[in-house]
Amino acid sequence: MNNRSRFVLLFIITLFINPTLSKSQNFLGGEVHGSFQLDAQTYKADSAIGAPDVEEKMLMNGFLNVIYTNGPFTAGVRYEGYLDPILGYDPRYKGQGIPYRYVQFQKGMFDLTAGNFYEQFGNGLVLRSYEEWNLGYDNSIDGFRAKIEPVQGIIVKGVIGKQRFFWDKGPGIVRGADGEINFNDVIRKWADARTRIILGGSFVSKYQADEQIMVDESHMLNLPLDVGAWAGRLNLIRGGFTLTGEYAMKYNDPSAINHYIYKNGQAIWLNASYSVKGFGITLSSKYIDNMSFKSKRTETSNALDINFLPPLTDQYAYSLAAIYPYATQPNGEFGYLGQVVYTIPKKTKIGGKYGTTVKLAYSRTDDIQRTALNDTTAIGSPGTDGYKASLFGRGDTKYYEELNVELTRKFSPSFKAILFYLYQVYNIEVIEGHTGEPIVYAHTAVADLVYRLNDKHALHMELQHLWSKQDKGDWAMGLLEYTISPHWFFVVFDQYNYGNPDKDKRFHFYNLGFGYMHESSRIELRYARQREGIICVGGVCRNVPASNGFTLTITSSF
């Protein structure tokens, strides 16, 4: 850590422990706010489940985020430490320091930022920088951002900078501009119109210096140094009806992800929804073709993504339902989703005294249809345009399919139940890269029950079961959680892979722990035998290796 980092860290600690500050949060005429998190995990070798022997015995991830505001000025820093990174996080995070700091000025029509920032244009098809701590994902931009609202209803944004690359910055320079107009705010006579119209557009480019990348011993690629992408979007809102659409195109961008082809990329995102009291329906579709967009062409991890390609699947909190999460395929996928939510009125024969909510959802994602360029060039050959594809052309390979039904009912003031069923078709060869493995067909059922003993004491129970003849076979899971409001909770659960085709691998993965909460602070200690798998948030995933040991988590905000 250099002297500047030590000084800033000392300044942060001084603010954090100042007794006056902890009560009023006033400092030099402004206010200080922030958050803290520490995740520490111990490791014990467990050869049966493949848990490795970790030399350090304990690994830790942590951060302290401090934000100071004073009138139109805001400044923030985030200190992070990975000593060493918890297993499953990219080992390139190893170290400690201040990778995130910024100064922001907001007054009138101007919002100006220098330093690190997060930004999104539209749905993120050409630009989205964000942070997800649980995935070890952070592609913040370090540079300058300007937001200008010359009149109400018109917003213009401009950004330039380099992306975070663990403790360094990526080699590419990212530049972008975005404009959005809300016609109902700009045109006075439309202010009270039932129909609202919002139109937007974006352009993003990345510059990266040339590299020597060989297709074979005699063929070196002629790489584009500047790669541009643009997008247009439209939102229509009328009463309970909303229609959102965005189309994006990216010019030739040979990279390690697309196997160095020169084909232009394109993506379209469509979403229509309608809702009234007690009823809602959503229909969505997306088409992605060669849309990986990174500020380093040779990077194959999640790092340095410029854009975001949203999935069309639910994110499940139930552990067995989350065994087979879907990861977005940037080289090409075509998906659609339909979802209906209906609340059966209360005080009816079917709805019961308190009403019953039914949710039904179906989604499917397939490969896109690709056609060879000619009779002699294989699809996806490096150094060529790769292939031909038409918009909304669906391929023959199914990547993922799911159907889920969820019923939520309150039977009394003290008892509530959720019944959940999920059917999945999971192409484990494509999604996880398990070459030669068969497609997984899985059924998962969950009973989620909460019973309040009194105003302070509650018991939560989950019973889960997953049936599958592929991969690791059948699973059973049981959970009990006891809560004493407002401070304590105790939890114990076990995942049992009793149907594993290999009888020597029919293991229990147990977890027991407790926690204490006070105002905005929380401390939790668990002991767990963790199965190997992947976790995903919004279609972005990371691998979680098997482990055996204690986990301590402390979070707080001020």
SEBADO-828113 format. One record per residue (C-alpha): x, y, z. Coordinates in steps of 0.25 Angstrom, whole numbers, plus 2048, in hexadecimal, padded with zeros to 3 digits. Example, Ala and Ser with C-alpha at 12.3 -4.5 7.8 and 13.67 -1.06 7.14 Angstrom:
// residues 2
8317EE81F;8377FC81D;
This chain:
// residues 558
800800800;80680E7FC;80681A805;7FA8207FF;7F2813802;7F7813810;7F3821812;7E581F80D;7E3812815;7E781A821;7DD82581E;7D281B81C;7D5813829;7D5821830;7C782482B;7C281682E;7C681683D;7C3825840;7B982484B;7B2831848;7B182D839;7AB82083D;79F827843;79D83383A;7A582F82D;7A883E82C;7B7841827;7BC84E822;7AE854820;7AA847818;7A583981A;7AD82C81A;7A681F816;7AB811812;7AB802813;7B47F7818;7B57E8815;7BE7DD819;7BD7CF814;7C77C581A;7C87B6818;7D07AB81E;7D379F816;7D579081A;7D978680F;7CE77C80C;7D2773801;7C576C800;7BE7787FB;7CA77E7F4;7CD7897FE;7DC78D7FD;7E6790808;7E879F808;7F67A380D;7F17B0814;7E67A881B;7DD7B581B;7DA7BE80F;7D37CB810;7CC7D6807;7C87E380D;7C57F2809;7C27FF810;7BA809808;7BA81880C;7B2823806;7B383280A;7A983C805;7A984B807;79F8537FF;7A18507F0;7AE8487F3;7AF8397F5;7BC8327F7;7BE8237FA;7C88187FB;7C88097FD;7D3801804;7D37F3800;7DB7E7805;7DD7D8800;7E67D180A;7E67C8802;7D97C77F9;7CF7BE7FE;7CF7B17F5;7C67B47E9;7CA7C27E7;7D57C57DD;7E27C47E3;7E67D17DC;7DF7D87E7;7EA7D57F1;7EF7E17F8;7E97ED7FF;7E77FC7FB;7DE8077F6;7D98037E8;7CD80C7E9;7CD81B7EC;7C58277E5;7C08357E7;7B383A7E2;7AD8477E0;79E8497DE;7978577DC;78C85B7D2;78D8547C5;79B84E7C8;79F8417CE;7AE83F7CD;7B78347D2;7C68327D2;7CC8257D6;7C58177D7;7B68167D3;7AB80C7CF;7A280F7C3;7988097BB;79280D7AD;7848087AB;7837F97AE;7927F87AE;7937F17A0;79F7FA79C;7A38007AA;7A17FB7B8;7AC7FD7C3;7A87F77D1;7AD7F07DD;7A87E37E3;7B07DF7F0;7AB7D17F1;7B07CE7E3;7BD7D57E4;7B87DD7D8;7BC7EC7D7;7BE7F37C9;7BE8017CE;7C380C7C4;7CE8157C9;7CE8227C2;7C382D7C0;7B482D7BF;7AB8397BC;79B8397BD;7948457B7;7858487B8;7838557B0;7748547B2;76B84B7B9;76983E7B1;77783F7AA;7838387AF;7908377A9;79C82E7AE;7AA82D7AA;7B58247B0;7C48217AD;7CE8197B5;7D480B7B7;7CD8007BE;7D27F97CB;7DA7ED7C9;7DC7E87D8;7E77F17DD;7EA7F77D0;7E37FD7C4;7DF7F67B7;7E77FA7AA;7DB7FF7A3;7D680D7A3;7C680D7A4;7BF81979F;7B081B79E;7A482479C;79582279F;78982B79D;77B8297A2;76E8327A0;7618307A8;75783779E;74D8387A9;7568417B1;75B8497A5;74E84C79E;7458537A8;73884F7A2;73C8407A3;73F8427B2;73183B7B6;7308327AB;72D8237AE;73881E7A5;7468217A8;75182079E;7608207A1;76B81F796;77981C798;786819791;795816794;7A281478E;7AE80E794;7BC80B78F;7C9805794;7D7807790;7E27FD792;7F07FD78C;7F47F2782;7F97E4786;7FF7D977F;7F57CE77F;7F87C2775;7ED7BA76F;7F87B076B;8077B0768;8057B975C;7F97C175E;7F97CD768;7EB7D476A;7E97E3766;7E27E8772;7D97F4773;7DE7FE77D;7D180577F;7C47FD781;7B6804781;7A9800786;79B807785;78D80578B;78080B789;774809793;76580C795;75C80C7A1;74D80D7A0;74480E7AC;73580F7AD;72E80C7B9;7327FE7BE;7387FA7B1;7477FC7AE;74F7F97A1;75F7FA7A1;7687F7796;7767F9793;77F7F5787;78E7F5787;7997F377D;7A87F177F;7B27F2774;7BD7E7771;7C47E477E;7CD7D777D;7D07D278B;7D37C6793;7C47C4796;7BF7C3788;7CC7BC783;7D17C877B;7C67C9771;7C37D776A;7B47D6769;7AC7E276E;7A37DF77B;7957E277E;78B7E1789;77C7E478B;7747E5798;7657E5799;75C7E67A5;74D7E87A6;7467E87B3;7387EB7B8;7337EC7C6;7277EF7CE;7237ED7DD;7257DE7DF;72A7DA7D1;7367DC7C9;73C7D67BC;74A7D77B6;74F7D37A8;75E7D47A5;7677D079A;7767D3796;77F7CF78B;78E7D078D;7987CE782;7A77D0784;7A57DA78F;7B17D8798;7B77E679A;7C47E77A2;7CE7F27A4;7D97E77A3;7D77DE797;7DF7D279D;7D87D17AA;7CF7C57AC;7CA7C77BA;7BE7D07BF;7C87DC7C0;7C87E87B7;7BA7E67B2;7B57F37AC;7A77EF7AA;79C7E67B1;7947DC7AA;7887D97B4;7827CB7B5;7747C77B3;7747BE7C0;7707BF7CE;77A7C07D9;7777B67E4;7797B77F3;7767A97F5;7837A17F6;77F7957EE;77879D7E3;7857A57E2;78E7997DF;78C79B7D0;78C7AA7CD;78D7AF7BF;7997B77BA;7977C17AE;79E7BC7A2;7A47C979B;7A77C278E;7997BF78B;78B7BC791;77D7BE78E;7737BE79A;7657C179E;75D7C17AB;74F7C27B0;74A7C57BE;73D7C67C4;73A7CA7D3;72B7CA7D8;7267CC7E6;71A7C47E9;7117CE7F1;7107CD800;7047C8807;7017BE7FC;6FF7AF7FC;70C7AD7F4;7147BA7F8;7117B7807;7107C2812;71D7C980E;71E7C67FF;7277BD7F7;7327C27ED;7357B97E1;7417BB7D8;7447B37CB;7507B67C3;7567AF7B6;7637B27AF;76C7AC7A5;7797B079F;77F7A9792;78B7AB789;78A7B477D;7897AF76F;7977B0768;79A7AE75A;7A87AB754;7AE7B774C;7B17AD740;7B479E73E;7C379F742;7C27A774F;7BE7A175C;7B47A9764;7BC7B176E;7C97B0767;7D37BB76D;7D77C6764;7CA7C575C;7BC7CB75E;7B97BE765;7AB7BB760;79E7C175B;7927C3764;7847C9763;77D7D176E;7747C8776;7797BB76F;7797B077A;7837A5779;78179677C;78879678A;780798796;78879F7A1;77E7A07AC;76F79F7AF;7677A17BC;7597A07C0;7567A47CF;7497A67D7;7487AD7E4;73D7AE7EE;73D7B77FA;7327B7804;7307BD812;7287B381B;7277BB827;72E7C782D;7397BE832;73B7B4827;73F7B6818;7437AC80E;7497AC800;7497A07F7;7527A07EB;7557977DF;7607987D5;7637907C8;7707927C1;77778E7B5;7867917B6;7907907AC;79C78E7B5;7A678C7A9;7A379A7A4;7A17A17B1;7AC79B7BA;7B57967AF;7B37877B3;7B67817A6;7AF7747A2;7A57757AE;7977737AB;78C77E7AD;78777E7BB;77877D7BD;7747817CC;7677827D4;76878A7E1;75D78C7EB;75D7957F8;754797804;7587A480B;7517A6818;7517B1822;74A7B1830;74A7BC839;74A7B7848;7487C584D;74C7D484A;75B7D084C;75D7C2849;75B7BB83B;75E7AD835;7627AC826;76279E820;76679A811;76578C80B;76B78B7FD;76D7807F4;77377F7E6;7717737DD;77B7707D1;7807647CA;78C76C7C5;7987737CB;7997707DA;78B76A7DB;78076D7E6;7827777F1;77A7797FE;77B785807;775789815;77779781C;77279C829;7747AB82D;7707B083B;76F7C083C;76F7C8849;76B7D6845;7727E0843;7807DA846;7827CB845;7807C083B;7857B183A;7857A882E;78879A82B;78779381D;78C787816;78D784807;78D775804;7927707F7;78C7627F9;78975F7EB;7977617E5;79A7567DB;7A77547E2;7A474E7EF;7B17527F5;7AD7617F3;7A07617FA;7A476C804;79D77580E;7A078480C;79C78A81A;79B79881E;79879D82C;79A7AB832;7957B7839;7957C6838;7927D3840;78C7E083A;78C7EE840;7877F9838;78E7FA82B;7997F0830;7997E182E;7A37D6832;7A17C782E;7AA7BB831;7A87AE829;7AE7A0828;7AB79981B;7AF78E812;7AE795804;7AB78E7F7;7B27927EA;7AA79A7E1;7A77A77DA;79F7B37DF;7997BD7D5;7947CB7D7;78D7D17CB;7937C77C1;7A27CA7C6;7A77BE7CE;7B37B97D5;7B87AB7DA;7B77A87E8;7C179C7EC;7BE7927F7;7C2796805;7C1792813;7C279C81F;7BD7A9826;7B87B581F;7B77C3827;7AF7CE820;7AE7DC826;7A77E7820;7A37F5824;79F80381F;7A0811825;
